[in-house]
Amino acid sequence: MFFDGTAATVEQLRQVEEITVEQEMEMAWEARIRLSLCLDERGRWKAPPNTTLRPFSRIRVELRLGAGDFRPLIDGPIAAFDTELAATPGTSAASIVVRDDSVLMNREEGIEVFENKSDATIAEEVFGRFTTIADTRIGAAGAVHPATVRRGTPIQFLRQLADANGYLAYVLPGESPGTSLGVFDAPATQASGHPALVLLGAGRNLQSATFREEAEGPERTVGRVLSISDQTIATSQRSFSEEALMGDLPAVSGDPGALRELPPEENTVEDPEAAVTGQARRASYGLRMTASLVPGCYDAVLSAYDVVTVRAGDLPQSGDWLLHRVTHRITPSVYSQDIEAKRNALSDPGGGGLNLGAASGLF
């Protein structure tokens, strides 16, 4: 742990009873750090954290498993303090609520006009206004627009721009304490290099997994925009089946998908193709999974936005999954990870695309 860029002392770490970090796509990540509260020899409360730490001072939590490198779970400002006081000894505690730097980008609403700039350039400029965002990862969005208007907060605006390009806009912990990475890019589709999550056999590291196949979700998306200059109508249509699949077969086979109009609030540019593609991509994730990892049996720290391979025997649910939400729970005695993931494809066990032998731990 780091407090305002300074590593926590042994005494500070001894106070920590539990750390819970919630990481979710397109949401501010949040950590709750529960600290024990004690009385001194005169029966007075020893300094609770809200008297020693300032609101919006920074906390960073990193974790290392085995011989790997430390991986940051969160880096951001303190957003709240929760204090629980009781007369029963050993039951009083204080919780520090930490959120990522997207909350700093959500504090100033305003109206602003960007002239003759591409969305990628605008994203780079907006992220650059925040000193804690030390680096960025910006996808290609090179079309230059005569005027782009910001209404609302910077992070709301970037998410609207991201929707128009089929991208996501979010903030990740940076490489060094006190910094963050601003991202304006498409979601990952290739595995992130983590060990596979295995449900069967001697290499099992999943304690349970629940799969849901949603047939109504995948759609064909259509967008229409009237050009003010020449009164022409630009039309674009995209199907979930045209997206880059994370497996061999579409999540819903044999059905064209419902036909949906692009919502007006997302249909804001003269060429709707990118926004239509983004909406079809979001709707294409017709498979959902919730799972719990076996504590102590998995040697990697997962994060939302990662892609991880799941091996559930010879079932079509085996394959690559995009992590939508990861919950980390750390106590002095145990570390656990719970995940929610999504996928836009099924695997064909007979098609040779899955390695279901010794790597999956099958008997």
LOKEBA-944451 format. One record per residue (C-alpha): residue in one letter; x, y, z. Coordinates in nm, 2 decimals. Layout:
<rs>
 residuo      u      v      w
       A      X      Y      Z
...
</rs>
This chain:
<rs>
 residuo      u      v      w
       M   0.00   0.00   0.00
       F   0.11   0.36  -0.07
       F  -0.03   0.67   0.10
       D   0.03   0.98  -0.12
       G   0.31   0.79  -0.30
       T   0.48   0.68   0.02
       A   0.49   0.31   0.11
       A   0.28   0.21   0.41
       T   0.47   0.13   0.73
       V   0.45  -0.20   0.91
       E   0.23  -0.04   1.18
       Q  -0.01   0.09   0.92
       L  -0.03  -0.25   0.75
       R  -0.11  -0.42   1.09
       Q  -0.42  -0.21   1.12
       V  -0.56  -0.35   0.79
       E  -0.83  -0.61   0.86
       E  -0.96  -0.65   0.50
       I  -0.93  -0.49   0.16
       T  -1.21  -0.53  -0.10
       V  -1.15  -0.39  -0.45
       E  -1.44  -0.38  -0.70
       Q  -1.32  -0.34  -1.06
       E  -1.60  -0.31  -1.33
       M  -1.59  -0.21  -1.69
       E  -1.70   0.15  -1.76
       M  -1.75   0.22  -1.39
       A  -1.52   0.39  -1.14
       W  -1.32   0.12  -0.96
       E  -1.36   0.13  -0.58
       A  -1.17  -0.01  -0.28
       R  -1.28  -0.04   0.08
       I  -1.00  -0.07   0.32
       R  -1.12  -0.18   0.67
       L  -0.89  -0.07   0.95
       S  -0.92  -0.18   1.32
       L  -0.99   0.09   1.58
       C  -0.85   0.06   1.93
       L  -0.86   0.25   2.26
       D  -0.55   0.39   2.43
       E  -0.46   0.33   2.80
       R  -0.69   0.62   2.90
       G  -0.99   0.48   2.72
       R  -0.98   0.72   2.42
       W  -1.00   0.63   2.06
       K  -0.66   0.61   1.89
       A  -0.66   0.84   1.59
       P  -0.91   0.71   1.33
       P  -0.81   0.75   0.97
       N  -1.04   1.04   0.90
       T  -0.83   1.24   1.14
       T  -0.50   1.14   0.99
       L  -0.58   1.12   0.62
       R  -0.73   1.40   0.41
       P  -1.02   1.36   0.16
       F  -0.88   1.32  -0.19
       S  -0.54   1.22  -0.07
       R  -0.42   0.92  -0.26
       I  -0.40   0.55  -0.18
       R  -0.26   0.28  -0.40
       V  -0.30  -0.09  -0.34
       E  -0.07  -0.34  -0.52
       L  -0.06  -0.72  -0.49
       R   0.19  -0.99  -0.58
       L   0.13  -1.36  -0.60
       G   0.42  -1.61  -0.59
       A   0.72  -1.49  -0.78
       G   0.54  -1.26  -1.02
       D   0.55  -0.88  -1.02
       F   0.34  -0.65  -0.81
       R   0.02  -0.56  -0.99
       P  -0.18  -0.25  -0.89
       L  -0.54  -0.31  -0.80
       I  -0.63   0.06  -0.76
       D  -0.47   0.40  -0.74
       G  -0.68   0.70  -0.67
       P  -0.82   0.96  -0.42
       I  -1.00   0.89  -0.10
       A  -1.37   0.95  -0.16
       A  -1.53   0.87   0.18
       F  -1.48   0.74   0.53
       D  -1.71   0.50   0.71
       T  -1.66   0.46   1.09
       E  -1.82   0.19   1.30
       L  -1.80   0.24   1.68
       A  -1.91   0.00   1.94
       A  -1.86  -0.06   2.31
       T  -1.78  -0.43   2.26
       P  -1.40  -0.47   2.24
       G  -1.25  -0.56   1.90
       T  -1.56  -0.47   1.70
       S  -1.49  -0.10   1.61
       A  -1.35  -0.03   1.27
       A  -1.31   0.24   1.01
       S  -1.33   0.19   0.63
       I  -1.15   0.41   0.38
       V  -1.33   0.43   0.04
       V  -1.09   0.49  -0.25
       R  -1.20   0.54  -0.61
       D  -1.00   0.56  -0.93
       D  -0.91   0.89  -1.10
       S  -1.23   0.89  -1.32
       V  -1.40   1.05  -1.01
       L  -1.16   1.35  -1.05
       M  -1.28   1.37  -1.41
       N  -1.64   1.37  -1.30
       R  -1.65   1.69  -1.09
       E  -1.66   1.98  -1.33
       E  -1.96   2.01  -1.56
       G  -1.93   2.25  -1.85
       I  -1.98   2.33  -2.22
       E  -1.68   2.34  -2.45
       V  -1.63   2.34  -2.83
       F  -1.34   2.16  -3.00
       E  -1.29   2.28  -3.36
       N  -1.13   2.09  -3.64
       K  -1.00   1.81  -3.42
       S  -1.03   1.43  -3.43
       D  -1.18   1.24  -3.15
       A  -0.84   1.08  -3.07
       T  -0.68   1.42  -3.04
       I  -0.97   1.54  -2.82
       A  -0.93   1.24  -2.59
       E  -0.56   1.29  -2.56
       E  -0.62   1.66  -2.47
       V  -0.89   1.59  -2.22
       F  -0.69   1.32  -2.04
       G  -0.38   1.55  -2.04
       R  -0.56   1.81  -1.83
       F  -0.53   1.58  -1.53
       T  -0.19   1.57  -1.38
       T  -0.23   1.23  -1.22
       I  -0.30   1.07  -1.56
       A   0.06   1.02  -1.66
       D   0.01   0.82  -1.98
       T  -0.26   0.73  -2.23
       R  -0.36   0.46  -2.47
       I  -0.57   0.61  -2.75
       G  -0.72   0.41  -3.04
       A  -0.73   0.53  -3.40
       A  -1.01   0.78  -3.44
       G  -0.86   1.01  -3.71
       A  -1.16   1.17  -3.87
       V  -1.15   1.55  -3.82
       H  -1.48   1.71  -3.72
       P  -1.56   2.08  -3.78
       A  -1.70   2.11  -3.43
       T  -1.74   1.87  -3.14
       V  -1.93   2.00  -2.83
       R  -1.86   1.88  -2.47
       R  -2.16   1.90  -2.24
       G  -2.12   1.75  -1.89
       T  -1.81   1.64  -1.72
       P  -1.49   1.53  -1.90
       I  -1.54   1.16  -1.83
       Q  -1.90   1.17  -1.94
       F  -1.79   1.35  -2.26
       L  -1.51   1.10  -2.33
       R  -1.75   0.81  -2.29
       Q  -1.99   0.97  -2.54
       L  -1.70   1.01  -2.78
       A  -1.60   0.65  -2.72
       D  -1.95   0.53  -2.79
       A  -1.95   0.72  -3.12
       N  -1.63   0.53  -3.22
       G  -1.72   0.19  -3.08
       Y  -1.46   0.23  -2.80
       L  -1.45   0.24  -2.42
       A  -1.32   0.53  -2.21
       Y  -1.18   0.45  -1.87
       V  -0.89   0.49  -1.63
       L  -0.64   0.23  -1.50
       P  -0.38   0.24  -1.23
       G  -0.05   0.37  -1.37
       E   0.30   0.21  -1.35
       S   0.41   0.42  -1.05
       P   0.23   0.52  -0.73
       G   0.02   0.83  -0.77
       T  -0.04   0.79  -1.15
       S  -0.30   0.66  -1.38
       L  -0.34   0.55  -1.74
       G  -0.62   0.70  -1.95
       V  -0.77   0.46  -2.21
       F  -0.98   0.55  -2.52
       D  -0.98   0.23  -2.72
       A  -1.18  -0.08  -2.82
       P  -1.21  -0.37  -2.58
       A  -0.95  -0.64  -2.60
       T  -1.03  -0.96  -2.79
       Q  -0.70  -1.15  -2.74
       A  -0.60  -1.33  -2.43
       S  -0.40  -1.12  -2.19
       G  -0.14  -1.38  -2.11
       H  -0.28  -1.50  -1.77
       P  -0.29  -1.87  -1.68
       A  -0.61  -2.04  -1.79
       L  -0.90  -2.08  -1.55
       V  -0.96  -2.45  -1.51
       L  -1.28  -2.61  -1.39
       L  -1.20  -2.98  -1.40
       G  -0.90  -3.20  -1.32
       A  -0.58  -3.19  -1.12
       G  -0.51  -2.83  -1.23
       R  -0.84  -2.70  -1.12
       N  -0.84  -2.34  -0.99
       L  -1.21  -2.25  -1.03
       Q  -1.43  -2.34  -0.74
       S  -1.75  -2.29  -0.93
       A  -1.88  -2.13  -1.25
       T  -2.23  -2.03  -1.37
       F  -2.30  -1.97  -1.74
       R  -2.59  -1.79  -1.90
       E  -2.67  -1.78  -2.27
       E  -2.89  -1.48  -2.35
       A  -3.07  -1.53  -2.68
       E  -3.24  -1.19  -2.69
       G  -2.94  -0.98  -2.64
       P  -2.74  -1.00  -2.97
       E  -2.88  -0.76  -3.23
       R  -2.86  -0.60  -3.57
       T  -2.81  -0.23  -3.51
       V  -2.91   0.04  -3.76
       G  -2.84   0.41  -3.75
       R  -2.96   0.69  -3.97
       V  -2.83   1.05  -3.97
       L  -2.97   1.35  -4.17
       S  -2.69   1.57  -4.31
       I  -2.77   1.94  -4.25
       S  -2.55   2.05  -4.54
       D  -2.70   1.85  -4.83
       Q  -3.01   1.69  -4.68
       T  -2.89   1.34  -4.75
       I  -2.94   1.05  -4.51
       A  -2.65   0.84  -4.41
       T  -2.75   0.48  -4.31
       S  -2.54   0.21  -4.15
       Q  -2.63  -0.14  -4.03
       R  -2.42  -0.39  -3.84
       S  -2.50  -0.74  -3.70
       F  -2.35  -0.91  -3.40
       S  -2.25  -1.19  -3.62
       E  -2.01  -0.96  -3.81
       E  -1.80  -0.89  -3.50
       A  -1.46  -1.05  -3.43
       L  -1.56  -1.36  -3.24
       M  -1.38  -1.49  -2.93
       G  -1.45  -1.85  -3.04
       D  -1.56  -2.06  -3.34
       L  -1.93  -1.99  -3.35
       P  -2.16  -1.69  -3.28
       A  -2.31  -1.69  -2.93
       V  -2.66  -1.73  -3.10
       S  -2.65  -1.94  -3.41
       G  -2.93  -1.96  -3.67
       D  -3.10  -1.63  -3.56
       P  -3.03  -1.30  -3.73
       G  -3.09  -1.11  -3.40
       A  -3.35  -0.84  -3.32
       L  -3.33  -0.52  -3.53
       R  -3.27  -0.22  -3.30
       E  -3.23   0.15  -3.39
       L  -2.93   0.33  -3.25
       P  -3.04   0.54  -2.95
       P  -3.07   0.91  -3.04
       E  -2.82   1.02  -2.77
       E  -2.56   0.79  -2.94
       N  -2.64   0.90  -3.29
       T  -2.45   1.23  -3.28
       V  -2.21   1.23  -3.58
       E  -2.27   1.26  -3.96
       D  -2.14   0.91  -4.03
       P  -2.31   0.66  -3.79
       E  -2.10   0.36  -3.89
       A  -1.86   0.36  -3.59
       A  -2.14   0.41  -3.34
       V  -2.35   0.14  -3.50
       T  -2.05  -0.10  -3.49
       G  -1.99  -0.02  -3.12
       Q  -2.36  -0.08  -3.03
       A  -2.36  -0.41  -3.22
       R  -2.04  -0.51  -3.04
       R  -2.17  -0.44  -2.70
       A  -2.49  -0.63  -2.77
       S  -2.30  -0.93  -2.92
       Y  -2.19  -1.05  -2.57
       G  -2.46  -1.31  -2.54
       L  -2.28  -1.53  -2.30
       R  -2.22  -1.44  -1.94
       M  -2.03  -1.62  -1.66
       T  -1.99  -1.57  -1.29
       A  -1.72  -1.77  -1.11
       S  -1.51  -1.79  -0.80
       L  -1.15  -1.89  -0.79
       V  -1.01  -2.13  -0.54
       P  -0.79  -1.93  -0.30
       G  -0.43  -2.01  -0.33
       C  -0.46  -2.21  -0.65
       Y  -0.42  -1.93  -0.91
       D  -0.10  -1.74  -0.95
       A  -0.22  -1.43  -1.13
       V  -0.40  -1.11  -1.04
       L  -0.69  -1.05  -1.27
       S  -0.85  -0.72  -1.37
       A  -1.15  -0.60  -1.55
       Y  -1.09  -0.55  -1.92
       D  -0.85  -0.85  -1.93
       V  -0.92  -1.15  -2.16
       V  -0.87  -1.48  -1.99
       T  -0.90  -1.84  -2.12
       V  -1.15  -2.07  -1.94
       R  -1.13  -2.44  -1.97
       A  -1.46  -2.61  -1.87
       G  -1.39  -2.95  -2.02
       D  -1.52  -3.02  -2.37
       L  -1.81  -2.78  -2.34
       P  -1.87  -2.49  -2.59
       Q  -1.83  -2.24  -2.31
       S  -1.46  -2.31  -2.30
       G  -1.24  -2.04  -2.46
       D  -1.15  -1.68  -2.42
       W  -1.37  -1.45  -2.20
       L  -1.36  -1.07  -2.14
       L  -1.36  -0.99  -1.77
       H  -1.64  -0.75  -1.70
       R  -1.60  -0.73  -1.32
       V  -1.35  -0.86  -1.07
       T  -1.38  -0.85  -0.70
       H  -1.06  -0.89  -0.49
       R  -1.08  -0.96  -0.12
       I  -0.76  -0.95   0.08
       T  -0.73  -1.04   0.45
       P  -0.42  -1.13   0.66
       S  -0.50  -1.50   0.60
       V  -0.66  -1.54   0.26
       Y  -0.69  -1.37  -0.09
       S  -0.99  -1.45  -0.31
       Q  -1.11  -1.34  -0.66
       D  -1.46  -1.35  -0.79
       I  -1.53  -1.27  -1.15
       E  -1.80  -1.18  -1.40
       A  -1.71  -1.23  -1.76
       K  -1.88  -1.21  -2.10
       R  -1.82  -1.36  -2.44
       N  -1.96  -1.32  -2.79
       A  -1.90  -1.67  -2.92
       L  -1.92  -2.05  -2.85
       S  -1.63  -2.29  -2.91
       D  -1.66  -2.60  -3.13
       P  -1.50  -2.88  -2.93
       G  -1.49  -3.09  -3.25
       G  -1.34  -2.82  -3.46
       G  -0.99  -2.84  -3.32
       G  -0.99  -2.48  -3.19
       L  -0.97  -2.59  -2.82
       N  -0.67  -2.75  -2.65
       L  -0.86  -2.97  -2.41
       G  -0.59  -3.22  -2.32
       A  -0.34  -3.20  -2.04
       A  -0.36  -2.82  -2.03
       S  -0.72  -2.83  -1.91
       G  -0.64  -3.09  -1.64
       L  -0.90  -3.34  -1.78
       F  -0.89  -3.70  -1.64
</rs>
